[in-house]
Amino acid sequence: MKISTVTVIGVTGTMGANIAGIFASFGDAKVYCIGRDINKVNKTIPRIVKSVKADAIAKNLIPADFDSLEACVADSDLIFESSKEDIKVKTEIATRVGKAMKPTAISGTGSSGLSITTIAESYPEELRSRFFGIHMFNPPYTLPLCEMTPTKYSDVELKEELRKYLSKKLLRTVVEVKDSPAFLGNRIGFQFINEALQYAEKYKDNGGIDYIDALLGSFTGRTMAPLTTSDFVGLDVHKAIVDNIYDNTHDYAHETFVLPSFASQLVSEGKLGRKSGGGLYQRIKYENGLTRQTVYDINTGFYRDVIPYVFPFADKMKKNIQEGDYQKAFERLVNNYSQEAQICLSFLLKYIVYSLYATEEVGYDITAADDVMATGFNWCPPLAMYQALSTVADVPVLIKERLPEICMKIDVDHYLADAKPSKYDYRIYFKSGRKN
Amino acid sequence: MSKVYILGGAQTDFERNWTKEGKGMVALLKEAMADGLAGAGLTFDDVRELNAGNRVACFVGNFIAEKYTDQGHLGAFLTEVDKAFYGVPSARYEAACASSSVAVDAAATKIRADEYDVAIVVGWELMKTVESRVGGDYLGRAAYYDKEGRGIDLPFPKLFGKLADETLKKYPDLDEKRYMDALAKISVINYGNAKRNPLAQTRKWFMSFEQASTRGTETNPLVGGRLGVSDCSQVTDGAAVVVLCSEAYLKERGYENKPIIKGYGHRTAPILFDKKMSDNADSEYILPWTRQACLDAYRRAGMDVSDIDVFETHDCFTSSEYAAIGAFGLTEPGKEYEAVEDGTIAFDGSKPINPSGGLIGCGHPVGASGARMLLDLYKQVTGTAGEYQVSGAKNAMMLNIGGSATTNYVFIVGVE
């Protein structure tokens, strides 16, 4: 597959800009960068260059606006739409692209969870076979995950060519997923994050948001604690993802996708997170340069200082991890029956079970769950988590002991039977917090 | 003299920043040693048993942990890895960026002299403990610090920028653009090779000839004279373990098809860069002692450049890899660009250099690099390099340098 010219529609958004950078660098393609406001597009070009740290790609980036969409599309081998996550907007663009694209071109959407099939149906019948979901994660330069979603119309050979292009040329970790709400990475990731948010509400008297983050921090196999991640992504995006999953799927964890009412309230007040100057957390900057990290207190509705929680189990785990004693750290976790350790372990076990479950529904291969969580979220992937805990415990027995309610709902053994050693090294993901 | 076999080993993922992970030297050594022994087919119990008969020793290569991690007496720290190392003879070896090659040399010597049966070499460096300018100053101690390092911002890029200047001066027929483009191509090859190496630091990074050859931009600023960031190897954290053994031990374990160290060269050039340059006046080579180390290794191995299938070299900067091409004998001195331009040193060329990505692509935790190179030679000649395997490689050669090509270490590894 030779892709020498690409059109990216919606380039002023974070994802559109960063993906244009991927096409222009690794893809070495001429990229038409389309946005609604040409001034904004022009301002975005330096950002694209920076996203891959290469001035050399600047010559590949051609700013354009929606008026020249048809001309750009007609000249392109690949069209990538990265517009607002709104089915009406996306189908309108698809209709325009469908009328202008070359019959040999390939078209894709960066939608993070809308129906790819519905968008495909906005294309003329003869072009539907050339349309795919191509969902990347932010920032794509450091997170190489690419969820590829063919539809029932997709050309199988073309799909394989596209997979090869994405993996070999663009260096993406390509995971083929079914056309299912939020696909696989966000389904697994936001199950975890949203349940953590529900627990923040449930344990609001213990501190709520920062309390839950403190017991699911980097020592549990991730770079960023889950609610900090939500704050980083934005509560509006978080809400859109979990609402979509809640409305359109019905699995055993259905209720864990309900957004807690306090979070809905924050969204309606425009308190979305880091991008709006505050959400679950709020960083206050003083004129003298000092900053203060505050957190939304669910009980009072006000922001207060983040509490430096001390949980003996977590403290000891961090010390063990600092010295590379992973097994000792997991022993602490499994053998500590404090409320915090039990919540922490139950989340890690639920993560393993839900990942295996969701992969059967949305993916094609058990390793898909590992690829999406390692390369899209930078979390210790589920099979590696299984391996990590296996160094100190019989994981299926542990799951039956700690998650009896889930075991009543689904045949856990069926899903665990698929577990196999991970190709990812769990040690990389368990961190003790930055060493000073 | 007895033969020295290589049993295998392991390197850590050079993409990792151990400070960000909140982990220190002991964690690094624990992971590297666990993986390294496993890679060599050994266990901690094997070490315990060997040590009962005083048959095993450890050789630690590290440049300057005293600065980066406030720790000396590094040979003693394997006792923190596992109790199996209690009582095992162990010491630290240092020669700047060639530190773990000195450790390999010491280890090989003990095997060759039949003093130990197993020699475990671990090279490591944690460099992300400090910001880059502070680290750059620490590294200045690999030069004559008072005269070439103290108070100078990023001394090493400047020294290797001077090497580029001197190369152009020494070979007046060498066109400047041709030279600078060859350096850019060297960078691109190393970045490209790193894409096949799952443990390379830059495996996700973008580099193109245009990016590498356009220096002095915001994303490719000049860092040392005419050299840009794209000409530099990257600071990173990491460790590499490689296990050597005697013929007796090999037979005892029933291993077959393990490669041997066929030859080595070790030469020390004047430490001051300017003296190095005035010293080369009578030589065709810009770095005559580097050339001599290669010749010594060829002589000891009874080989010449035509026998070598793959190279790993010390591309701390593109200008040092350029000089290495001539020192290996791949081209006449001064004509190194030929091997770059005609694809000889490319991954699919007749004499690939740095299939691992080298220091530019794979990363350069300074004290680990020599051991990492030796491990890569082992992988190549045993056909276990995975996606970056050079097909049919039987003999492989490495050049590891310390300082501004002051300490020069060469090893040739091959199947018997």
Interface residues (C-beta under 8 A of the other chain):
Chain A: S25 F26 D28 V49 K50 V52 K53 A54 D55 A56 I57 Y141 T142 P144 L171 S218 K318 I321 Q322 E323 G324 D325 D425 R427 I428 K431 S432 G433 R434 K435
Chain B: D13 R16 T19 K20 E21 G22 K23 G24 V26 A27 L28 L29 K30 E31 E80 T129 K195 K204 W205 F206 M207 S208 E210 Q211 T214 T217 E218 T219 N220
